[in-house]
Amino acid sequence: MYVIANLKATNWLKMTQQLIITILGSDQFGVLSKLADTVSGVGCNILDSRQAVYGQDFSLTMIIEGSQSAITQAECLLPQTCQKHNLLSMMKRTKKHCKQNLEHLADVIIHGESTPGLIDQITDFFKQHNISVSAFRLKFLDKYENDSGRDNPMKCKMVISIPHDLEVEKIEHALQELLQPLNLEASIKQNH
């Protein structure tokens, strides 16, 4: 009985674990390298990452994978690395990460009058079609940018990742049908 339990524990320790890490702070030269060194130094792989610079600050989100002990070491050492560089960090374990399809990207532009729940309807539409949103911007237009005469005009831009088996024209048509009763216009432009 002890041998079976010990084998199960050994197998559990060998199974790969995944950890999502979000880091915020001032944009500093070389900080990405320091974070990658910490991750690789404990024996973890970086499965995916996204970085954005906002003014003088940056945001980094990555998902790493490794053994149980490697992920535990990363959970202990990454906050120390972040503290040395005056960065904030937040981590959460996850599982079943699939590589995002970045080969079939498209820009979605939506403009018209903003209504409550609009973004929820749009993201739900994409979810129903297995389309993921990679980036999102929403801007309310001021009176100088507003030539439509609408009360609450907005412009929304999303970058989406479309599965290869979907036809972009059909998705665009279905999105326009969804938005037409709301007096909104939409277009999808492929990025390849």
C-alpha positions as CSV (number, residue, x, y, z in Angstrom):
1,M,0.0,0.0,0.0
2,Y,2.9,2.4,0.9
3,V,4.5,1.7,-2.5
4,I,1.3,2.5,-4.5
5,A,0.8,5.7,-2.5
6,N,4.5,6.6,-3.0
7,L,4.2,6.0,-6.8
8,K,1.1,8.2,-7.0
9,A,2.9,11.0,-5.2
10,T,5.9,10.7,-7.4
11,N,3.8,10.8,-10.6
12,W,1.9,13.8,-9.2
13,L,5.2,15.6,-8.6
14,K,6.3,14.8,-12.2
15,M,3.1,16.1,-13.8
16,T,3.4,19.5,-15.3
17,Q,1.7,22.4,-13.6
18,Q,0.9,25.8,-15.0
19,L,1.0,29.3,-13.5
20,I,-0.3,32.6,-14.8
21,I,1.8,35.6,-13.8
22,T,0.8,39.3,-14.1
23,I,3.5,41.9,-13.5
24,L,3.0,45.7,-13.4
25,G,5.5,48.5,-12.9
26,S,7.7,51.1,-14.4
27,D,9.1,50.3,-17.9
28,Q,12.8,49.4,-17.2
29,F,15.4,48.2,-19.6
30,G,16.3,44.6,-19.0
31,V,13.5,43.7,-16.7
32,L,12.0,41.2,-19.1
33,S,15.3,39.4,-19.3
34,K,15.5,39.2,-15.5
35,L,12.0,37.7,-15.2
36,A,12.8,35.2,-18.0
37,D,16.0,34.3,-16.2
38,T,14.1,33.6,-13.0
39,V,11.6,31.4,-14.8
40,S,14.1,29.4,-16.8
41,G,16.4,29.2,-13.8
42,V,13.9,27.1,-11.9
43,G,13.3,24.9,-14.9
44,C,10.0,26.3,-16.2
45,N,9.0,27.0,-19.8
46,I,7.2,30.2,-20.9
47,L,4.2,29.0,-22.9
48,D,2.9,32.4,-23.8
49,S,3.3,36.0,-22.8
50,R,1.9,39.5,-23.6
51,Q,3.5,42.8,-22.8
52,A,2.2,46.3,-23.2
53,V,3.7,49.7,-22.4
54,Y,1.3,52.3,-21.0
55,G,3.0,55.7,-20.7
56,Q,6.0,55.1,-18.5
57,D,4.6,51.8,-17.1
58,F,4.3,48.3,-18.5
59,S,2.2,45.3,-18.0
60,L,3.3,41.7,-18.6
61,T,1.2,38.6,-18.4
62,M,2.7,35.2,-19.0
63,I,1.8,31.6,-18.5
64,I,4.6,29.2,-17.4
65,E,4.8,25.4,-17.2
66,G,7.0,23.1,-15.2
67,S,7.0,20.4,-12.6
68,Q,5.3,20.8,-9.2
69,S,8.6,21.7,-7.5
70,A,9.6,24.1,-10.4
71,I,6.3,26.0,-10.2
72,T,6.6,26.2,-6.4
73,Q,10.1,27.6,-6.8
74,A,8.8,30.1,-9.4
75,E,6.0,31.2,-7.0
76,C,8.7,31.9,-4.3
77,L,11.4,33.5,-6.5
78,L,9.4,35.7,-8.9
79,P,8.0,38.0,-6.2
80,Q,11.7,38.5,-5.0
81,T,12.8,39.4,-8.5
82,C,9.8,41.8,-8.8
83,Q,10.6,43.4,-5.4
84,K,14.2,44.1,-6.5
85,H,12.9,46.0,-9.5
86,N,10.0,47.7,-7.7
87,L,7.3,45.7,-9.6
88,L,4.0,44.3,-8.5
89,S,3.2,40.7,-9.2
90,M,0.2,38.5,-9.0
91,M,0.1,34.7,-9.7
92,K,-2.5,32.0,-10.1
93,R,-2.2,28.3,-10.9
94,T,-4.2,27.1,-13.9
95,K,-4.4,24.1,-16.2
96,K,-5.2,23.0,-19.7
97,H,-3.7,26.0,-21.4
98,C,-3.9,25.7,-25.2
99,K,-1.6,27.7,-27.5
100,Q,-3.5,30.6,-28.9
101,N,-4.0,30.7,-32.7
102,L,-2.1,33.8,-33.8
103,E,-2.1,33.0,-37.5
104,H,-5.6,34.2,-38.4
105,L,-5.9,37.6,-36.8
106,A,-8.4,40.3,-37.7
107,D,-9.3,43.8,-36.7
108,V,-12.9,44.5,-35.7
109,I,-14.1,48.1,-35.8
110,I,-17.5,49.0,-34.3
111,H,-18.8,52.5,-34.2
112,G,-22.1,54.1,-33.4
113,E,-24.1,55.0,-30.2
114,S,-23.0,53.2,-27.1
115,T,-25.6,51.2,-25.2
116,P,-25.4,49.4,-21.9
117,G,-24.4,45.7,-22.2
118,L,-23.0,46.3,-25.7
119,I,-19.5,44.8,-25.1
120,D,-21.1,41.9,-23.3
121,Q,-23.2,41.1,-26.4
122,I,-20.2,41.4,-28.7
123,T,-17.9,39.2,-26.6
124,D,-20.7,36.7,-26.2
125,F,-21.1,36.6,-30.0
126,F,-17.4,35.9,-30.4
127,K,-17.5,33.2,-27.7
128,Q,-20.3,31.4,-29.5
129,H,-18.2,31.3,-32.6
130,N,-15.0,30.2,-30.7
131,I,-13.3,33.5,-31.5
132,S,-10.9,34.9,-28.9
133,V,-10.3,38.6,-28.3
134,S,-6.6,39.4,-28.1
135,A,-6.8,43.2,-27.7
136,F,-9.6,45.7,-27.0
137,R,-10.0,49.5,-27.1
138,L,-13.1,51.6,-26.5
139,K,-13.2,55.3,-27.0
140,F,-16.1,57.7,-26.5
141,L,-15.9,60.5,-29.0
142,D,-16.1,64.1,-28.0
143,K,-18.1,66.8,-29.8
144,Y,-15.1,67.6,-32.1
145,E,-14.8,63.9,-33.2
146,N,-18.5,63.4,-33.5
147,D,-19.9,64.1,-36.9
148,S,-22.7,61.6,-36.7
149,G,-25.1,63.6,-34.6
150,R,-25.5,60.8,-32.1
151,D,-25.8,61.5,-28.4
152,N,-23.2,59.0,-27.0
153,P,-21.0,58.1,-29.9
154,M,-18.2,55.5,-29.5
155,K,-15.6,53.6,-31.4
156,C,-14.5,50.2,-30.4
157,K,-11.6,48.2,-31.9
158,M,-10.8,44.6,-31.1
159,V,-8.2,42.3,-32.4
160,I,-9.6,38.8,-32.7
161,S,-8.2,35.3,-33.5
162,I,-10.5,33.4,-35.8
163,P,-10.4,29.6,-36.1
164,H,-9.3,28.5,-39.6
165,D,-12.6,26.7,-40.3
166,L,-14.7,29.9,-40.1
167,E,-15.3,32.2,-43.0
168,V,-14.6,35.8,-42.2
169,E,-17.3,37.1,-44.5
170,K,-20.0,35.0,-42.8
171,I,-18.8,36.1,-39.3
172,E,-18.8,39.8,-40.4
173,H,-22.3,39.4,-41.8
174,A,-23.6,37.8,-38.6
175,L,-22.0,40.5,-36.5
176,Q,-23.6,43.2,-38.6
177,E,-27.0,41.6,-38.2
178,L,-26.5,41.5,-34.4
179,L,-25.5,45.2,-34.3
180,Q,-27.9,46.7,-36.9
181,P,-30.9,46.9,-34.5
182,L,-28.6,48.9,-32.1
183,N,-27.7,51.4,-34.9
184,L,-24.1,50.2,-34.9
185,E,-21.8,49.5,-37.8
186,A,-19.1,46.8,-37.8
187,S,-16.3,45.8,-40.1
188,I,-13.8,43.0,-39.9
189,K,-10.4,43.3,-41.7
190,Q,-8.0,40.4,-41.8
191,N,-4.4,40.9,-40.8
192,H,-2.3,38.6,-42.9
